[in-house]
Each structure stands twice: as structure tokens, then as C-alpha cells.
Amino acid sequence: MKTLADLTPDEQGCIHSITGADGLAQRLAELGFTTGQTVQVVRCAPFGDPMQIRIRGFHLALRRQEAQRVRLAPQ
């Protein structure tokens, strides 16, 4: 299954799930990473980490390791 970390700038996907049951998974859910939401990679830093993400009309930065936990629905 494809993850948010697999997307390139200007690509988007629909969230299927967040893996794990720790504080990071809960924090991502609180930030709006919920099933069915569309996410888009705006840009990546020169060495690929962090990534700038657009979700629910706002931008935030995620480390690639964190983005790997966001699984996307097949298209």
C-alpha cells in the first residue's frame, strides 16, 4: 500500500489509515489526518526531509518517517 512518504511534490492521495497506536498516531489524527481526507505534498526539503503537506486547507511539515505511517487508499 502506498504511503504519504511515497508521493512527490504536487501529488495527492486519500488517507486510508494511520499505522500504530502511539502518541504520534493520535497527534496525526488530531491534526486532521483522518480516513477519507485528501492530502497533497506541496514540496520537499533539498534532501527530502521534511515534507510540506497540505491538508484541510492548511500547511504543515512532516518528517518522512512520520509520513510513512499515513497509508493512502489505492487509486
PyMOL Python script that loads the backbone (N, CA, C, O; Angstrom):
from pymol import cmd

cmd.read_pdbstr("""\
ATOM      1  N   MET A   1       0.851  -1.177   0.000  1.00  0.00           N
ATOM      2  CA  MET A   1       0.000   0.000   0.000  1.00  0.00           C
ATOM      3  C   MET A   1       0.897   1.240   0.000  1.00  0.00           C
ATOM      4  O   MET A   1       1.924   1.266   0.677  1.00  0.00           O
ATOM      5  N   LYS A   2       0.513   2.245  -0.745  1.00  0.00           N
ATOM      6  CA  LYS A   2       1.273   3.479  -0.865  1.00  0.00           C
ATOM      7  C   LYS A   2       1.121   4.327   0.399  1.00  0.00           C
ATOM      8  O   LYS A   2       0.063   4.332   1.028  1.00  0.00           O
ATOM      9  N   THR A   3       2.185   5.042   0.764  1.00  0.00           N
ATOM     10  CA  THR A   3       2.134   5.923   1.933  1.00  0.00           C
ATOM     11  C   THR A   3       2.320   7.371   1.494  1.00  0.00           C
ATOM     12  O   THR A   3       2.667   7.647   0.346  1.00  0.00           O
ATOM     13  N   LEU A   4       2.088   8.271   2.407  1.00  0.00           N
ATOM     14  CA  LEU A   4       2.266   9.694   2.135  1.00  0.00           C
ATOM     15  C   LEU A   4       3.713  10.002   1.754  1.00  0.00           C
ATOM     16  O   LEU A   4       3.962  10.901   0.950  1.00  0.00           O
ATOM     17  N   ALA A   5       4.655   9.276   2.316  1.00  0.00           N
ATOM     18  CA  ALA A   5       6.078   9.484   2.020  1.00  0.00           C
ATOM     19  C   ALA A   5       6.422   9.115   0.578  1.00  0.00           C
ATOM     20  O   ALA A   5       7.447   9.561   0.062  1.00  0.00           O
ATOM     21  N   ASP A   6       5.592   8.313  -0.078  1.00  0.00           N
ATOM     22  CA  ASP A   6       5.846   7.888  -1.454  1.00  0.00           C
ATOM     23  C   ASP A   6       5.449   8.946  -2.488  1.00  0.00           C
ATOM     24  O   ASP A   6       5.852   8.860  -3.648  1.00  0.00           O
ATOM     25  N   LEU A   7       4.666   9.937  -2.074  1.00  0.00           N
ATOM     26  CA  LEU A   7       4.200  10.954  -3.016  1.00  0.00           C
ATOM     27  C   LEU A   7       5.309  11.952  -3.332  1.00  0.00           C
ATOM     28  O   LEU A   7       6.178  12.225  -2.504  1.00  0.00           O
ATOM     29  N   THR A   8       5.259  12.484  -4.535  1.00  0.00           N
ATOM     30  CA  THR A   8       6.189  13.536  -4.954  1.00  0.00           C
ATOM     31  C   THR A   8       5.460  14.866  -4.903  1.00  0.00           C
ATOM     32  O   THR A   8       4.233  14.879  -4.813  1.00  0.00           O
ATOM     33  N   PRO A   9       6.179  15.996  -4.957  1.00  0.00           N
ATOM     34  CA  PRO A   9       5.510  17.302  -4.912  1.00  0.00           C
ATOM     35  C   PRO A   9       4.399  17.417  -5.958  1.00  0.00           C
ATOM     36  O   PRO A   9       4.548  16.975  -7.097  1.00  0.00           O
ATOM     37  N   ASP A  10       3.299  18.010  -5.549  1.00  0.00           N
ATOM     38  CA  ASP A  10       2.075  18.231  -6.326  1.00  0.00           C
ATOM     39  C   ASP A  10       1.216  16.982  -6.489  1.00  0.00           C
ATOM     40  O   ASP A  10       0.147  17.057  -7.095  1.00  0.00           O
ATOM     41  N   GLU A  11       1.645  15.846  -5.970  1.00  0.00           N
ATOM     42  CA  GLU A  11       0.808  14.642  -5.981  1.00  0.00           C
ATOM     43  C   GLU A  11      -0.097  14.671  -4.761  1.00  0.00           C
ATOM     44  O   GLU A  11       0.246  15.243  -3.727  1.00  0.00           O
ATOM     45  N   GLN A  12      -1.257  14.044  -4.902  1.00  0.00           N
ATOM     46  CA  GLN A  12      -2.164  13.966  -3.767  1.00  0.00           C
ATOM     47  C   GLN A  12      -2.744  12.575  -3.640  1.00  0.00           C
ATOM     48  O   GLN A  12      -2.677  11.773  -4.572  1.00  0.00           O
ATOM     49  N   GLY A  13      -3.311  12.296  -2.486  1.00  0.00           N
ATOM     50  CA  GLY A  13      -3.907  10.999  -2.231  1.00  0.00           C
ATOM     51  C   GLY A  13      -4.973  11.119  -1.157  1.00  0.00           C
ATOM     52  O   GLY A  13      -5.112  12.159  -0.512  1.00  0.00           O
ATOM     53  N   CYS A  14      -5.716  10.051  -0.977  1.00  0.00           N
ATOM     54  CA  CYS A  14      -6.789   9.996   0.008  1.00  0.00           C
ATOM     55  C   CYS A  14      -6.334   9.080   1.148  1.00  0.00           C
ATOM     56  O   CYS A  14      -5.873   7.964   0.905  1.00  0.00           O
ATOM     57  N   ILE A  15      -6.462   9.542   2.362  1.00  0.00           N
ATOM     58  CA  ILE A  15      -5.990   8.785   3.523  1.00  0.00           C
ATOM     59  C   ILE A  15      -6.858   7.546   3.743  1.00  0.00           C
ATOM     60  O   ILE A  15      -8.087   7.618   3.769  1.00  0.00           O
ATOM     61  N   HIS A  16      -6.187   6.418   3.900  1.00  0.00           N
ATOM     62  CA  HIS A  16      -6.862   5.153   4.205  1.00  0.00           C
ATOM     63  C   HIS A  16      -6.776   4.863   5.699  1.00  0.00           C
ATOM     64  O   HIS A  16      -7.771   4.491   6.321  1.00  0.00           O
ATOM     65  N   SER A  17      -5.570   5.035   6.282  1.00  0.00           N
ATOM     66  CA  SER A  17      -5.384   4.754   7.707  1.00  0.00           C
ATOM     67  C   SER A  17      -4.049   5.307   8.188  1.00  0.00           C
ATOM     68  O   SER A  17      -3.199   5.714   7.396  1.00  0.00           O
ATOM     69  N   ILE A  18      -3.892   5.310   9.497  1.00  0.00           N
ATOM     70  CA  ILE A  18      -2.624   5.667  10.137  1.00  0.00           C
ATOM     71  C   ILE A  18      -2.181   4.441  10.923  1.00  0.00           C
ATOM     72  O   ILE A  18      -2.949   3.889  11.711  1.00  0.00           O
ATOM     73  N   THR A  19      -0.940   4.019  10.705  1.00  0.00           N
ATOM     74  CA  THR A  19      -0.461   2.822  11.397  1.00  0.00           C
ATOM     75  C   THR A  19       0.050   3.184  12.787  1.00  0.00           C
ATOM     76  O   THR A  19       0.507   4.301  13.029  1.00  0.00           O
ATOM     77  N   GLY A  20      -0.035   2.229  13.680  1.00  0.00           N
ATOM     78  CA  GLY A  20       0.460   2.416  15.038  1.00  0.00           C
ATOM     79  C   GLY A  20      -0.643   2.861  15.982  1.00  0.00           C
ATOM     80  O   GLY A  20      -1.707   3.308  15.555  1.00  0.00           O
ATOM     81  N   ALA A  21      -0.369   2.732  17.266  1.00  0.00           N
ATOM     82  CA  ALA A  21      -1.340   3.111  18.297  1.00  0.00           C
ATOM     83  C   ALA A  21      -0.637   3.895  19.396  1.00  0.00           C
ATOM     84  O   ALA A  21      -0.945   3.736  20.577  1.00  0.00           O
ATOM     85  N   ASP A  22       0.309   4.744  18.999  1.00  0.00           N
ATOM     86  CA  ASP A  22       1.070   5.506  19.988  1.00  0.00           C
ATOM     87  C   ASP A  22       0.669   6.979  19.938  1.00  0.00           C
ATOM     88  O   ASP A  22      -0.319   7.345  19.301  1.00  0.00           O
ATOM     89  N   GLY A  23       1.439   7.806  20.610  1.00  0.00           N
ATOM     90  CA  GLY A  23       1.160   9.234  20.663  1.00  0.00           C
ATOM     91  C   GLY A  23       1.235   9.918  19.308  1.00  0.00           C
ATOM     92  O   GLY A  23       0.480  10.855  19.047  1.00  0.00           O
ATOM     93  N   LEU A  24       2.142   9.459  18.433  1.00  0.00           N
ATOM     94  CA  LEU A  24       2.265  10.065  17.109  1.00  0.00           C
ATOM     95  C   LEU A  24       1.012   9.816  16.275  1.00  0.00           C
ATOM     96  O   LEU A  24       0.531  10.725  15.599  1.00  0.00           O
ATOM     97  N   ALA A  25       0.487   8.611  16.313  1.00  0.00           N
ATOM     98  CA  ALA A  25      -0.734   8.303  15.562  1.00  0.00           C
ATOM     99  C   ALA A  25      -1.892   9.165  16.058  1.00  0.00           C
ATOM    100  O   ALA A  25      -2.688   9.659  15.260  1.00  0.00           O
ATOM    101  N   GLN A  26      -1.983   9.342  17.358  1.00  0.00           N
ATOM    102  CA  GLN A  26      -3.039  10.177  17.929  1.00  0.00           C
ATOM    103  C   GLN A  26      -2.846  11.635  17.520  1.00  0.00           C
ATOM    104  O   GLN A  26      -3.817  12.315  17.188  1.00  0.00           O
ATOM    105  N   ARG A  27      -1.626  12.114  17.540  1.00  0.00           N
ATOM    106  CA  ARG A  27      -1.335  13.503  17.168  1.00  0.00           C
ATOM    107  C   ARG A  27      -1.670  13.751  15.700  1.00  0.00           C
ATOM    108  O   ARG A  27      -2.235  14.792  15.366  1.00  0.00           O
ATOM    109  N   LEU A  28      -1.333  12.816  14.826  1.00  0.00           N
ATOM    110  CA  LEU A  28      -1.671  12.959  13.409  1.00  0.00           C
ATOM    111  C   LEU A  28      -3.186  13.040  13.224  1.00  0.00           C
ATOM    112  O   LEU A  28      -3.677  13.846  12.433  1.00  0.00           O
ATOM    113  N   ALA A  29      -3.917  12.210  13.950  1.00  0.00           N
ATOM    114  CA  ALA A  29      -5.380  12.248  13.876  1.00  0.00           C
ATOM    115  C   ALA A  29      -5.907  13.596  14.361  1.00  0.00           C
ATOM    116  O   ALA A  29      -6.843  14.139  13.774  1.00  0.00           O
ATOM    117  N   GLU A  30      -5.323  14.136  15.415  1.00  0.00           N
ATOM    118  CA  GLU A  30      -5.743  15.442  15.937  1.00  0.00           C
ATOM    119  C   GLU A  30      -5.457  16.573  14.952  1.00  0.00           C
ATOM    120  O   GLU A  30      -6.165  17.579  14.929  1.00  0.00           O
ATOM    121  N   LEU A  31      -4.412  16.397  14.137  1.00  0.00           N
ATOM    122  CA  LEU A  31      -4.064  17.404  13.127  1.00  0.00           C
ATOM    123  C   LEU A  31      -4.953  17.315  11.893  1.00  0.00           C
ATOM    124  O   LEU A  31      -4.854  18.158  11.002  1.00  0.00           O
ATOM    125  N   GLY A  32      -5.819  16.310  11.825  1.00  0.00           N
ATOM    126  CA  GLY A  32      -6.741  16.198  10.706  1.00  0.00           C
ATOM    127  C   GLY A  32      -6.467  15.067   9.754  1.00  0.00           C
ATOM    128  O   GLY A  32      -7.148  14.948   8.736  1.00  0.00           O
ATOM    129  N   PHE A  33      -5.487  14.227  10.049  1.00  0.00           N
ATOM    130  CA  PHE A  33      -5.178  13.076   9.205  1.00  0.00           C
ATOM    131  C   PHE A  33      -6.168  11.968   9.536  1.00  0.00           C
ATOM    132  O   PHE A  33      -5.855  11.053  10.297  1.00  0.00           O
ATOM    133  N   THR A  34      -7.358  12.054   8.962  1.00  0.00           N
ATOM    134  CA  THR A  34      -8.410  11.080   9.212  1.00  0.00           C
ATOM    135  C   THR A  34      -8.811  10.405   7.910  1.00  0.00           C
ATOM    136  O   THR A  34      -8.567  10.928   6.822  1.00  0.00           O
ATOM    137  N   THR A  35      -9.419   9.256   8.034  1.00  0.00           N
ATOM    138  CA  THR A  35      -9.829   8.479   6.871  1.00  0.00           C
ATOM    139  C   THR A  35     -10.695   9.316   5.934  1.00  0.00           C
ATOM    140  O   THR A  35     -11.638   9.984   6.360  1.00  0.00           O
ATOM    141  N   GLY A  36     -10.353   9.262   4.654  1.00  0.00           N
ATOM    142  CA  GLY A  36     -11.128   9.962   3.638  1.00  0.00           C
ATOM    143  C   GLY A  36     -10.626  11.351   3.286  1.00  0.00           C
ATOM    144  O   GLY A  36     -11.056  11.921   2.283  1.00  0.00           O
ATOM    145  N   GLN A  37      -9.723  11.915   4.091  1.00  0.00           N
ATOM    146  CA  GLN A  37      -9.205  13.254   3.818  1.00  0.00           C
ATOM    147  C   GLN A  37      -8.197  13.218   2.678  1.00  0.00           C
ATOM    148  O   GLN A  37      -7.415  12.274   2.556  1.00  0.00           O
ATOM    149  N   THR A  38      -8.221  14.252   1.846  1.00  0.00           N
ATOM    150  CA  THR A  38      -7.255  14.379   0.765  1.00  0.00           C
ATOM    151  C   THR A  38      -6.032  15.115   1.284  1.00  0.00           C
ATOM    152  O   THR A  38      -6.153  16.145   1.947  1.00  0.00           O
ATOM    153  N   VAL A  39      -4.853  14.583   0.979  1.00  0.00           N
ATOM    154  CA  VAL A  39      -3.586  15.215   1.356  1.00  0.00           C
ATOM    155  C   VAL A  39      -2.770  15.440   0.090  1.00  0.00           C
ATOM    156  O   VAL A  39      -2.845  14.665  -0.864  1.00  0.00           O
ATOM    157  N   GLN A  40      -1.994  16.512   0.104  1.00  0.00           N
ATOM    158  CA  GLN A  40      -1.145  16.835  -1.044  1.00  0.00           C
ATOM    159  C   GLN A  40       0.239  17.218  -0.549  1.00  0.00           C
ATOM    160  O   GLN A  40       0.382  17.954   0.427  1.00  0.00           O
ATOM    161  N   VAL A  41       1.259  16.708  -1.233  1.00  0.00           N
ATOM    162  CA  VAL A  41       2.628  17.112  -0.937  1.00  0.00           C
ATOM    163  C   VAL A  41       2.880  18.411  -1.701  1.00  0.00           C
ATOM    164  O   VAL A  41       2.776  18.445  -2.927  1.00  0.00           O
ATOM    165  N   VAL A  42       3.209  19.469  -0.979  1.00  0.00           N
ATOM    166  CA  VAL A  42       3.470  20.766  -1.598  1.00  0.00           C
ATOM    167  C   VAL A  42       4.909  20.817  -2.095  1.00  0.00           C
ATOM    168  O   VAL A  42       5.167  21.160  -3.248  1.00  0.00           O
ATOM    169  N   ARG A  43       5.835  20.473  -1.216  1.00  0.00           N
ATOM    170  CA  ARG A  43       7.256  20.430  -1.589  1.00  0.00           C
ATOM    171  C   ARG A  43       8.030  19.662  -0.535  1.00  0.00           C
ATOM    172  O   ARG A  43       7.546  19.410   0.569  1.00  0.00           O
ATOM    173  N   CYS A  44       9.255  19.296  -0.914  1.00  0.00           N
ATOM    174  CA  CYS A  44      10.156  18.591  -0.005  1.00  0.00           C
ATOM    175  C   CYS A  44      11.430  19.408   0.154  1.00  0.00           C
ATOM    176  O   CYS A  44      11.823  20.137  -0.756  1.00  0.00           O
ATOM    177  N   ALA A  45      12.063  19.288   1.293  1.00  0.00           N
ATOM    178  CA  ALA A  45      13.346  19.947   1.525  1.00  0.00           C
ATOM    179  C   ALA A  45      14.382  19.343   0.574  1.00  0.00           C
ATOM    180  O   ALA A  45      14.157  18.260   0.034  1.00  0.00           O
ATOM    181  N   PRO A  46      15.510  20.021   0.359  1.00  0.00           N
ATOM    182  CA  PRO A  46      16.515  19.541  -0.604  1.00  0.00           C
ATOM    183  C   PRO A  46      16.943  18.084  -0.428  1.00  0.00           C
ATOM    184  O   PRO A  46      17.184  17.398  -1.421  1.00  0.00           O
ATOM    185  N   PHE A  47      17.043  17.608   0.784  1.00  0.00           N
ATOM    186  CA  PHE A  47      17.436  16.221   0.995  1.00  0.00           C
ATOM    187  C   PHE A  47      16.234  15.330   1.293  1.00  0.00           C
ATOM    188  O   PHE A  47      16.395  14.203   1.762  1.00  0.00           O
ATOM    189  N   GLY A  48      15.021  15.835   1.020  1.00  0.00           N
ATOM    190  CA  GLY A  48      13.807  15.043   1.139  1.00  0.00           C
ATOM    191  C   GLY A  48      13.136  15.042   2.494  1.00  0.00           C
ATOM    192  O   GLY A  48      12.082  14.426   2.654  1.00  0.00           O
ATOM    193  N   ASP A  49      13.711  15.707   3.467  1.00  0.00           N
ATOM    194  CA  ASP A  49      13.153  15.679   4.814  1.00  0.00           C
ATOM    195  C   ASP A  49      13.305  17.046   5.454  1.00  0.00           C
ATOM    196  O   ASP A  49      14.441  17.510   5.544  1.00  0.00           O
ATOM    197  N   PRO A  50      12.293  17.716   5.895  1.00  0.00           N
ATOM    198  CA  PRO A  50      10.886  17.331   5.986  1.00  0.00           C
ATOM    199  C   PRO A  50      10.120  17.607   4.687  1.00  0.00           C
ATOM    200  O   PRO A  50      10.650  18.157   3.722  1.00  0.00           O
ATOM    201  N   MET A  51       8.856  17.199   4.714  1.00  0.00           N
ATOM    202  CA  MET A  51       7.950  17.416   3.592  1.00  0.00           C
ATOM    203  C   MET A  51       6.905  18.435   4.019  1.00  0.00           C
ATOM    204  O   MET A  51       6.458  18.421   5.166  1.00  0.00           O
ATOM    205  N   GLN A  52       6.514  19.317   3.111  1.00  0.00           N
ATOM    206  CA  GLN A  52       5.429  20.251   3.398  1.00  0.00           C
ATOM    207  C   GLN A  52       4.151  19.641   2.832  1.00  0.00           C
ATOM    208  O   GLN A  52       4.086  19.308   1.649  1.00  0.00           O
ATOM    209  N   ILE A  53       3.140  19.496   3.679  1.00  0.00           N
ATOM    210  CA  ILE A  53       1.892  18.819   3.345  1.00  0.00           C
ATOM    211  C   ILE A  53       0.739  19.819   3.432  1.00  0.00           C
ATOM    212  O   ILE A  53       0.722  20.689   4.302  1.00  0.00           O
ATOM    213  N   ARG A  54      -0.226  19.682   2.517  1.00  0.00           N
ATOM    214  CA  ARG A  54      -1.462  20.474   2.603  1.00  0.00           C
ATOM    215  C   ARG A  54      -2.601  19.508   2.926  1.00  0.00           C
ATOM    216  O   ARG A  54      -2.819  18.522   2.222  1.00  0.00           O
ATOM    217  N   ILE A  55      -3.317  19.813   4.001  1.00  0.00           N
ATOM    218  CA  ILE A  55      -4.475  19.024   4.398  1.00  0.00           C
ATOM    219  C   ILE A  55      -5.493  19.950   5.038  1.00  0.00           C
ATOM    220  O   ILE A  55      -5.133  20.802   5.851  1.00  0.00           O
ATOM    221  N   ARG A  56      -6.752  19.794   4.683  1.00  0.00           N
ATOM    222  CA  ARG A  56      -7.845  20.604   5.234  1.00  0.00           C
ATOM    223  C   ARG A  56      -7.605  22.101   5.084  1.00  0.00           C
ATOM    224  O   ARG A  56      -8.059  22.887   5.916  1.00  0.00           O
ATOM    225  N   GLY A  57      -6.892  22.507   4.027  1.00  0.00           N
ATOM    226  CA  GLY A  57      -6.692  23.926   3.762  1.00  0.00           C
ATOM    227  C   GLY A  57      -5.525  24.569   4.494  1.00  0.00           C
ATOM    228  O   GLY A  57      -5.326  25.777   4.372  1.00  0.00           O
ATOM    229  N   PHE A  58      -4.751  23.808   5.246  1.00  0.00           N
ATOM    230  CA  PHE A  58      -3.574  24.394   5.885  1.00  0.00           C
ATOM    231  C   PHE A  58      -2.343  23.569   5.573  1.00  0.00           C
ATOM    232  O   PHE A  58      -2.447  22.427   5.126  1.00  0.00           O
ATOM    233  N   HIS A  59      -1.184  24.146   5.806  1.00  0.00           N
ATOM    234  CA  HIS A  59       0.104  23.500   5.510  1.00  0.00           C
ATOM    235  C   HIS A  59       0.786  23.115   6.812  1.00  0.00           C
ATOM    236  O   HIS A  59       0.697  23.821   7.816  1.00  0.00           O
ATOM    237  N   LEU A  60       1.469  21.978   6.772  1.00  0.00           N
ATOM    238  CA  LEU A  60       2.296  21.581   7.906  1.00  0.00           C
ATOM    239  C   LEU A  60       3.480  20.778   7.391  1.00  0.00           C
ATOM    240  O   LEU A  60       3.461  20.270   6.270  1.00  0.00           O
ATOM    241  N   ALA A  61       4.495  20.670   8.212  1.00  0.00           N
ATOM    242  CA  ALA A  61       5.705  19.923   7.838  1.00  0.00           C
ATOM    243  C   ALA A  61       5.740  18.614   8.608  1.00  0.00           C
ATOM    244  O   ALA A  61       5.475  18.569   9.810  1.00  0.00           O
ATOM    245  N   LEU A  62       6.072  17.550   7.888  1.00  0.00           N
ATOM    246  CA  LEU A  62       6.218  16.228   8.493  1.00  0.00           C
ATOM    247  C   LEU A  62       7.556  15.636   8.100  1.00  0.00           C
ATOM    248  O   LEU A  62       8.024  15.825   6.978  1.00  0.00           O
ATOM    249  N   ARG A  63       8.163  14.926   9.017  1.00  0.00           N
ATOM    250  CA  ARG A  63       9.357  14.160   8.666  1.00  0.00           C
ATOM    251  C   ARG A  63       8.913  12.993   7.788  1.00  0.00           C
ATOM    252  O   ARG A  63       7.780  12.525   7.894  1.00  0.00           O
ATOM    253  N   ARG A  64       9.792  12.535   6.938  1.00  0.00           N
ATOM    254  CA  ARG A  64       9.472  11.414   6.046  1.00  0.00           C
ATOM    255  C   ARG A  64       9.096  10.168   6.867  1.00  0.00           C
ATOM    256  O   ARG A  64       8.215   9.403   6.476  1.00  0.00           O
ATOM    257  N   GLN A  65       9.765   9.978   7.991  1.00  0.00           N
ATOM    258  CA  GLN A  65       9.472   8.839   8.868  1.00  0.00           C
ATOM    259  C   GLN A  65       8.027   8.906   9.383  1.00  0.00           C
ATOM    260  O   GLN A  65       7.361   7.876   9.483  1.00  0.00           O
ATOM    261  N   GLU A  66       7.546  10.096   9.705  1.00  0.00           N
ATOM    262  CA  GLU A  66       6.163  10.264  10.156  1.00  0.00           C
ATOM    263  C   GLU A  66       5.190  10.050   8.999  1.00  0.00           C
ATOM    264  O   GLU A  66       4.134   9.441   9.174  1.00  0.00           O
ATOM    265  N   ALA A  67       5.551  10.552   7.819  1.00  0.00           N
ATOM    266  CA  ALA A  67       4.690  10.422   6.647  1.00  0.00           C
ATOM    267  C   ALA A  67       4.527   8.964   6.224  1.00  0.00           C
ATOM    268  O   ALA A  67       3.522   8.616   5.603  1.00  0.00           O
ATOM    269  N   GLN A  68       5.489   8.111   6.546  1.00  0.00           N
ATOM    270  CA  GLN A  68       5.393   6.695   6.192  1.00  0.00           C
ATOM    271  C   GLN A  68       4.282   5.987   6.957  1.00  0.00           C
ATOM    272  O   GLN A  68       3.851   4.903   6.563  1.00  0.00           O
ATOM    273  N   ARG A  69       3.826   6.579   8.024  1.00  0.00           N
ATOM    274  CA  ARG A  69       2.767   5.955   8.830  1.00  0.00           C
ATOM    275  C   ARG A  69       1.364   6.270   8.300  1.00  0.00           C
ATOM    276  O   ARG A  69       0.382   5.670   8.736  1.00  0.00           O
ATOM    277  N   VAL A  70       1.276   7.215   7.357  1.00  0.00           N
ATOM    278  CA  VAL A  70      -0.022   7.580   6.774  1.00  0.00           C
ATOM    279  C   VAL A  70      -0.216   6.762   5.496  1.00  0.00           C
ATOM    280  O   VAL A  70       0.433   7.025   4.483  1.00  0.00           O
ATOM    281  N   ARG A  71      -1.101   5.782   5.544  1.00  0.00           N
ATOM    282  CA  ARG A  71      -1.356   4.928   4.379  1.00  0.00           C
ATOM    283  C   ARG A  71      -2.460   5.548   3.524  1.00  0.00           C
ATOM    284  O   ARG A  71      -3.442   6.084   4.037  1.00  0.00           O
ATOM    285  N   LEU A  72      -2.273   5.459   2.210  1.00  0.00           N
ATOM    286  CA  LEU A  72      -3.217   6.059   1.268  1.00  0.00           C
ATOM    287  C   LEU A  72      -4.074   4.988   0.609  1.00  0.00           C
ATOM    288  O   LEU A  72      -3.643   3.850   0.424  1.00  0.00           O
ATOM    289  N   ALA A  73      -5.289   5.374   0.261  1.00  0.00           N
ATOM    290  CA  ALA A  73      -6.195   4.451  -0.434  1.00  0.00           C
ATOM    291  C   ALA A  73      -5.706   4.225  -1.851  1.00  0.00           C
ATOM    292  O   ALA A  73      -5.160   5.141  -2.465  1.00  0.00           O
ATOM    293  N   PRO A  74      -5.889   3.028  -2.384  1.00  0.00           N
ATOM    294  CA  PRO A  74      -5.497   2.779  -3.778  1.00  0.00           C
ATOM    295  C   PRO A  74      -6.340   3.645  -4.716  1.00  0.00           C
ATOM    296  O   PRO A  74      -7.513   3.918  -4.461  1.00  0.00           O
ATOM    297  N   GLN A  75      -5.707   4.062  -5.800  1.00  0.00           N
ATOM    298  CA  GLN A  75      -6.432   4.926  -6.749  1.00  0.00           C
ATOM    299  C   GLN A  75      -6.831   4.176  -7.973  1.00  0.00           C
ATOM    300  O   GLN A  75      -7.447   4.746  -8.873  1.00  0.00           O
TER     301      GLN A  75
END
""", "prot")
cmd.dss("prot")
cmd.show_as("cartoon", "prot")
cmd.util.cbc("prot")
cmd.orient("prot")
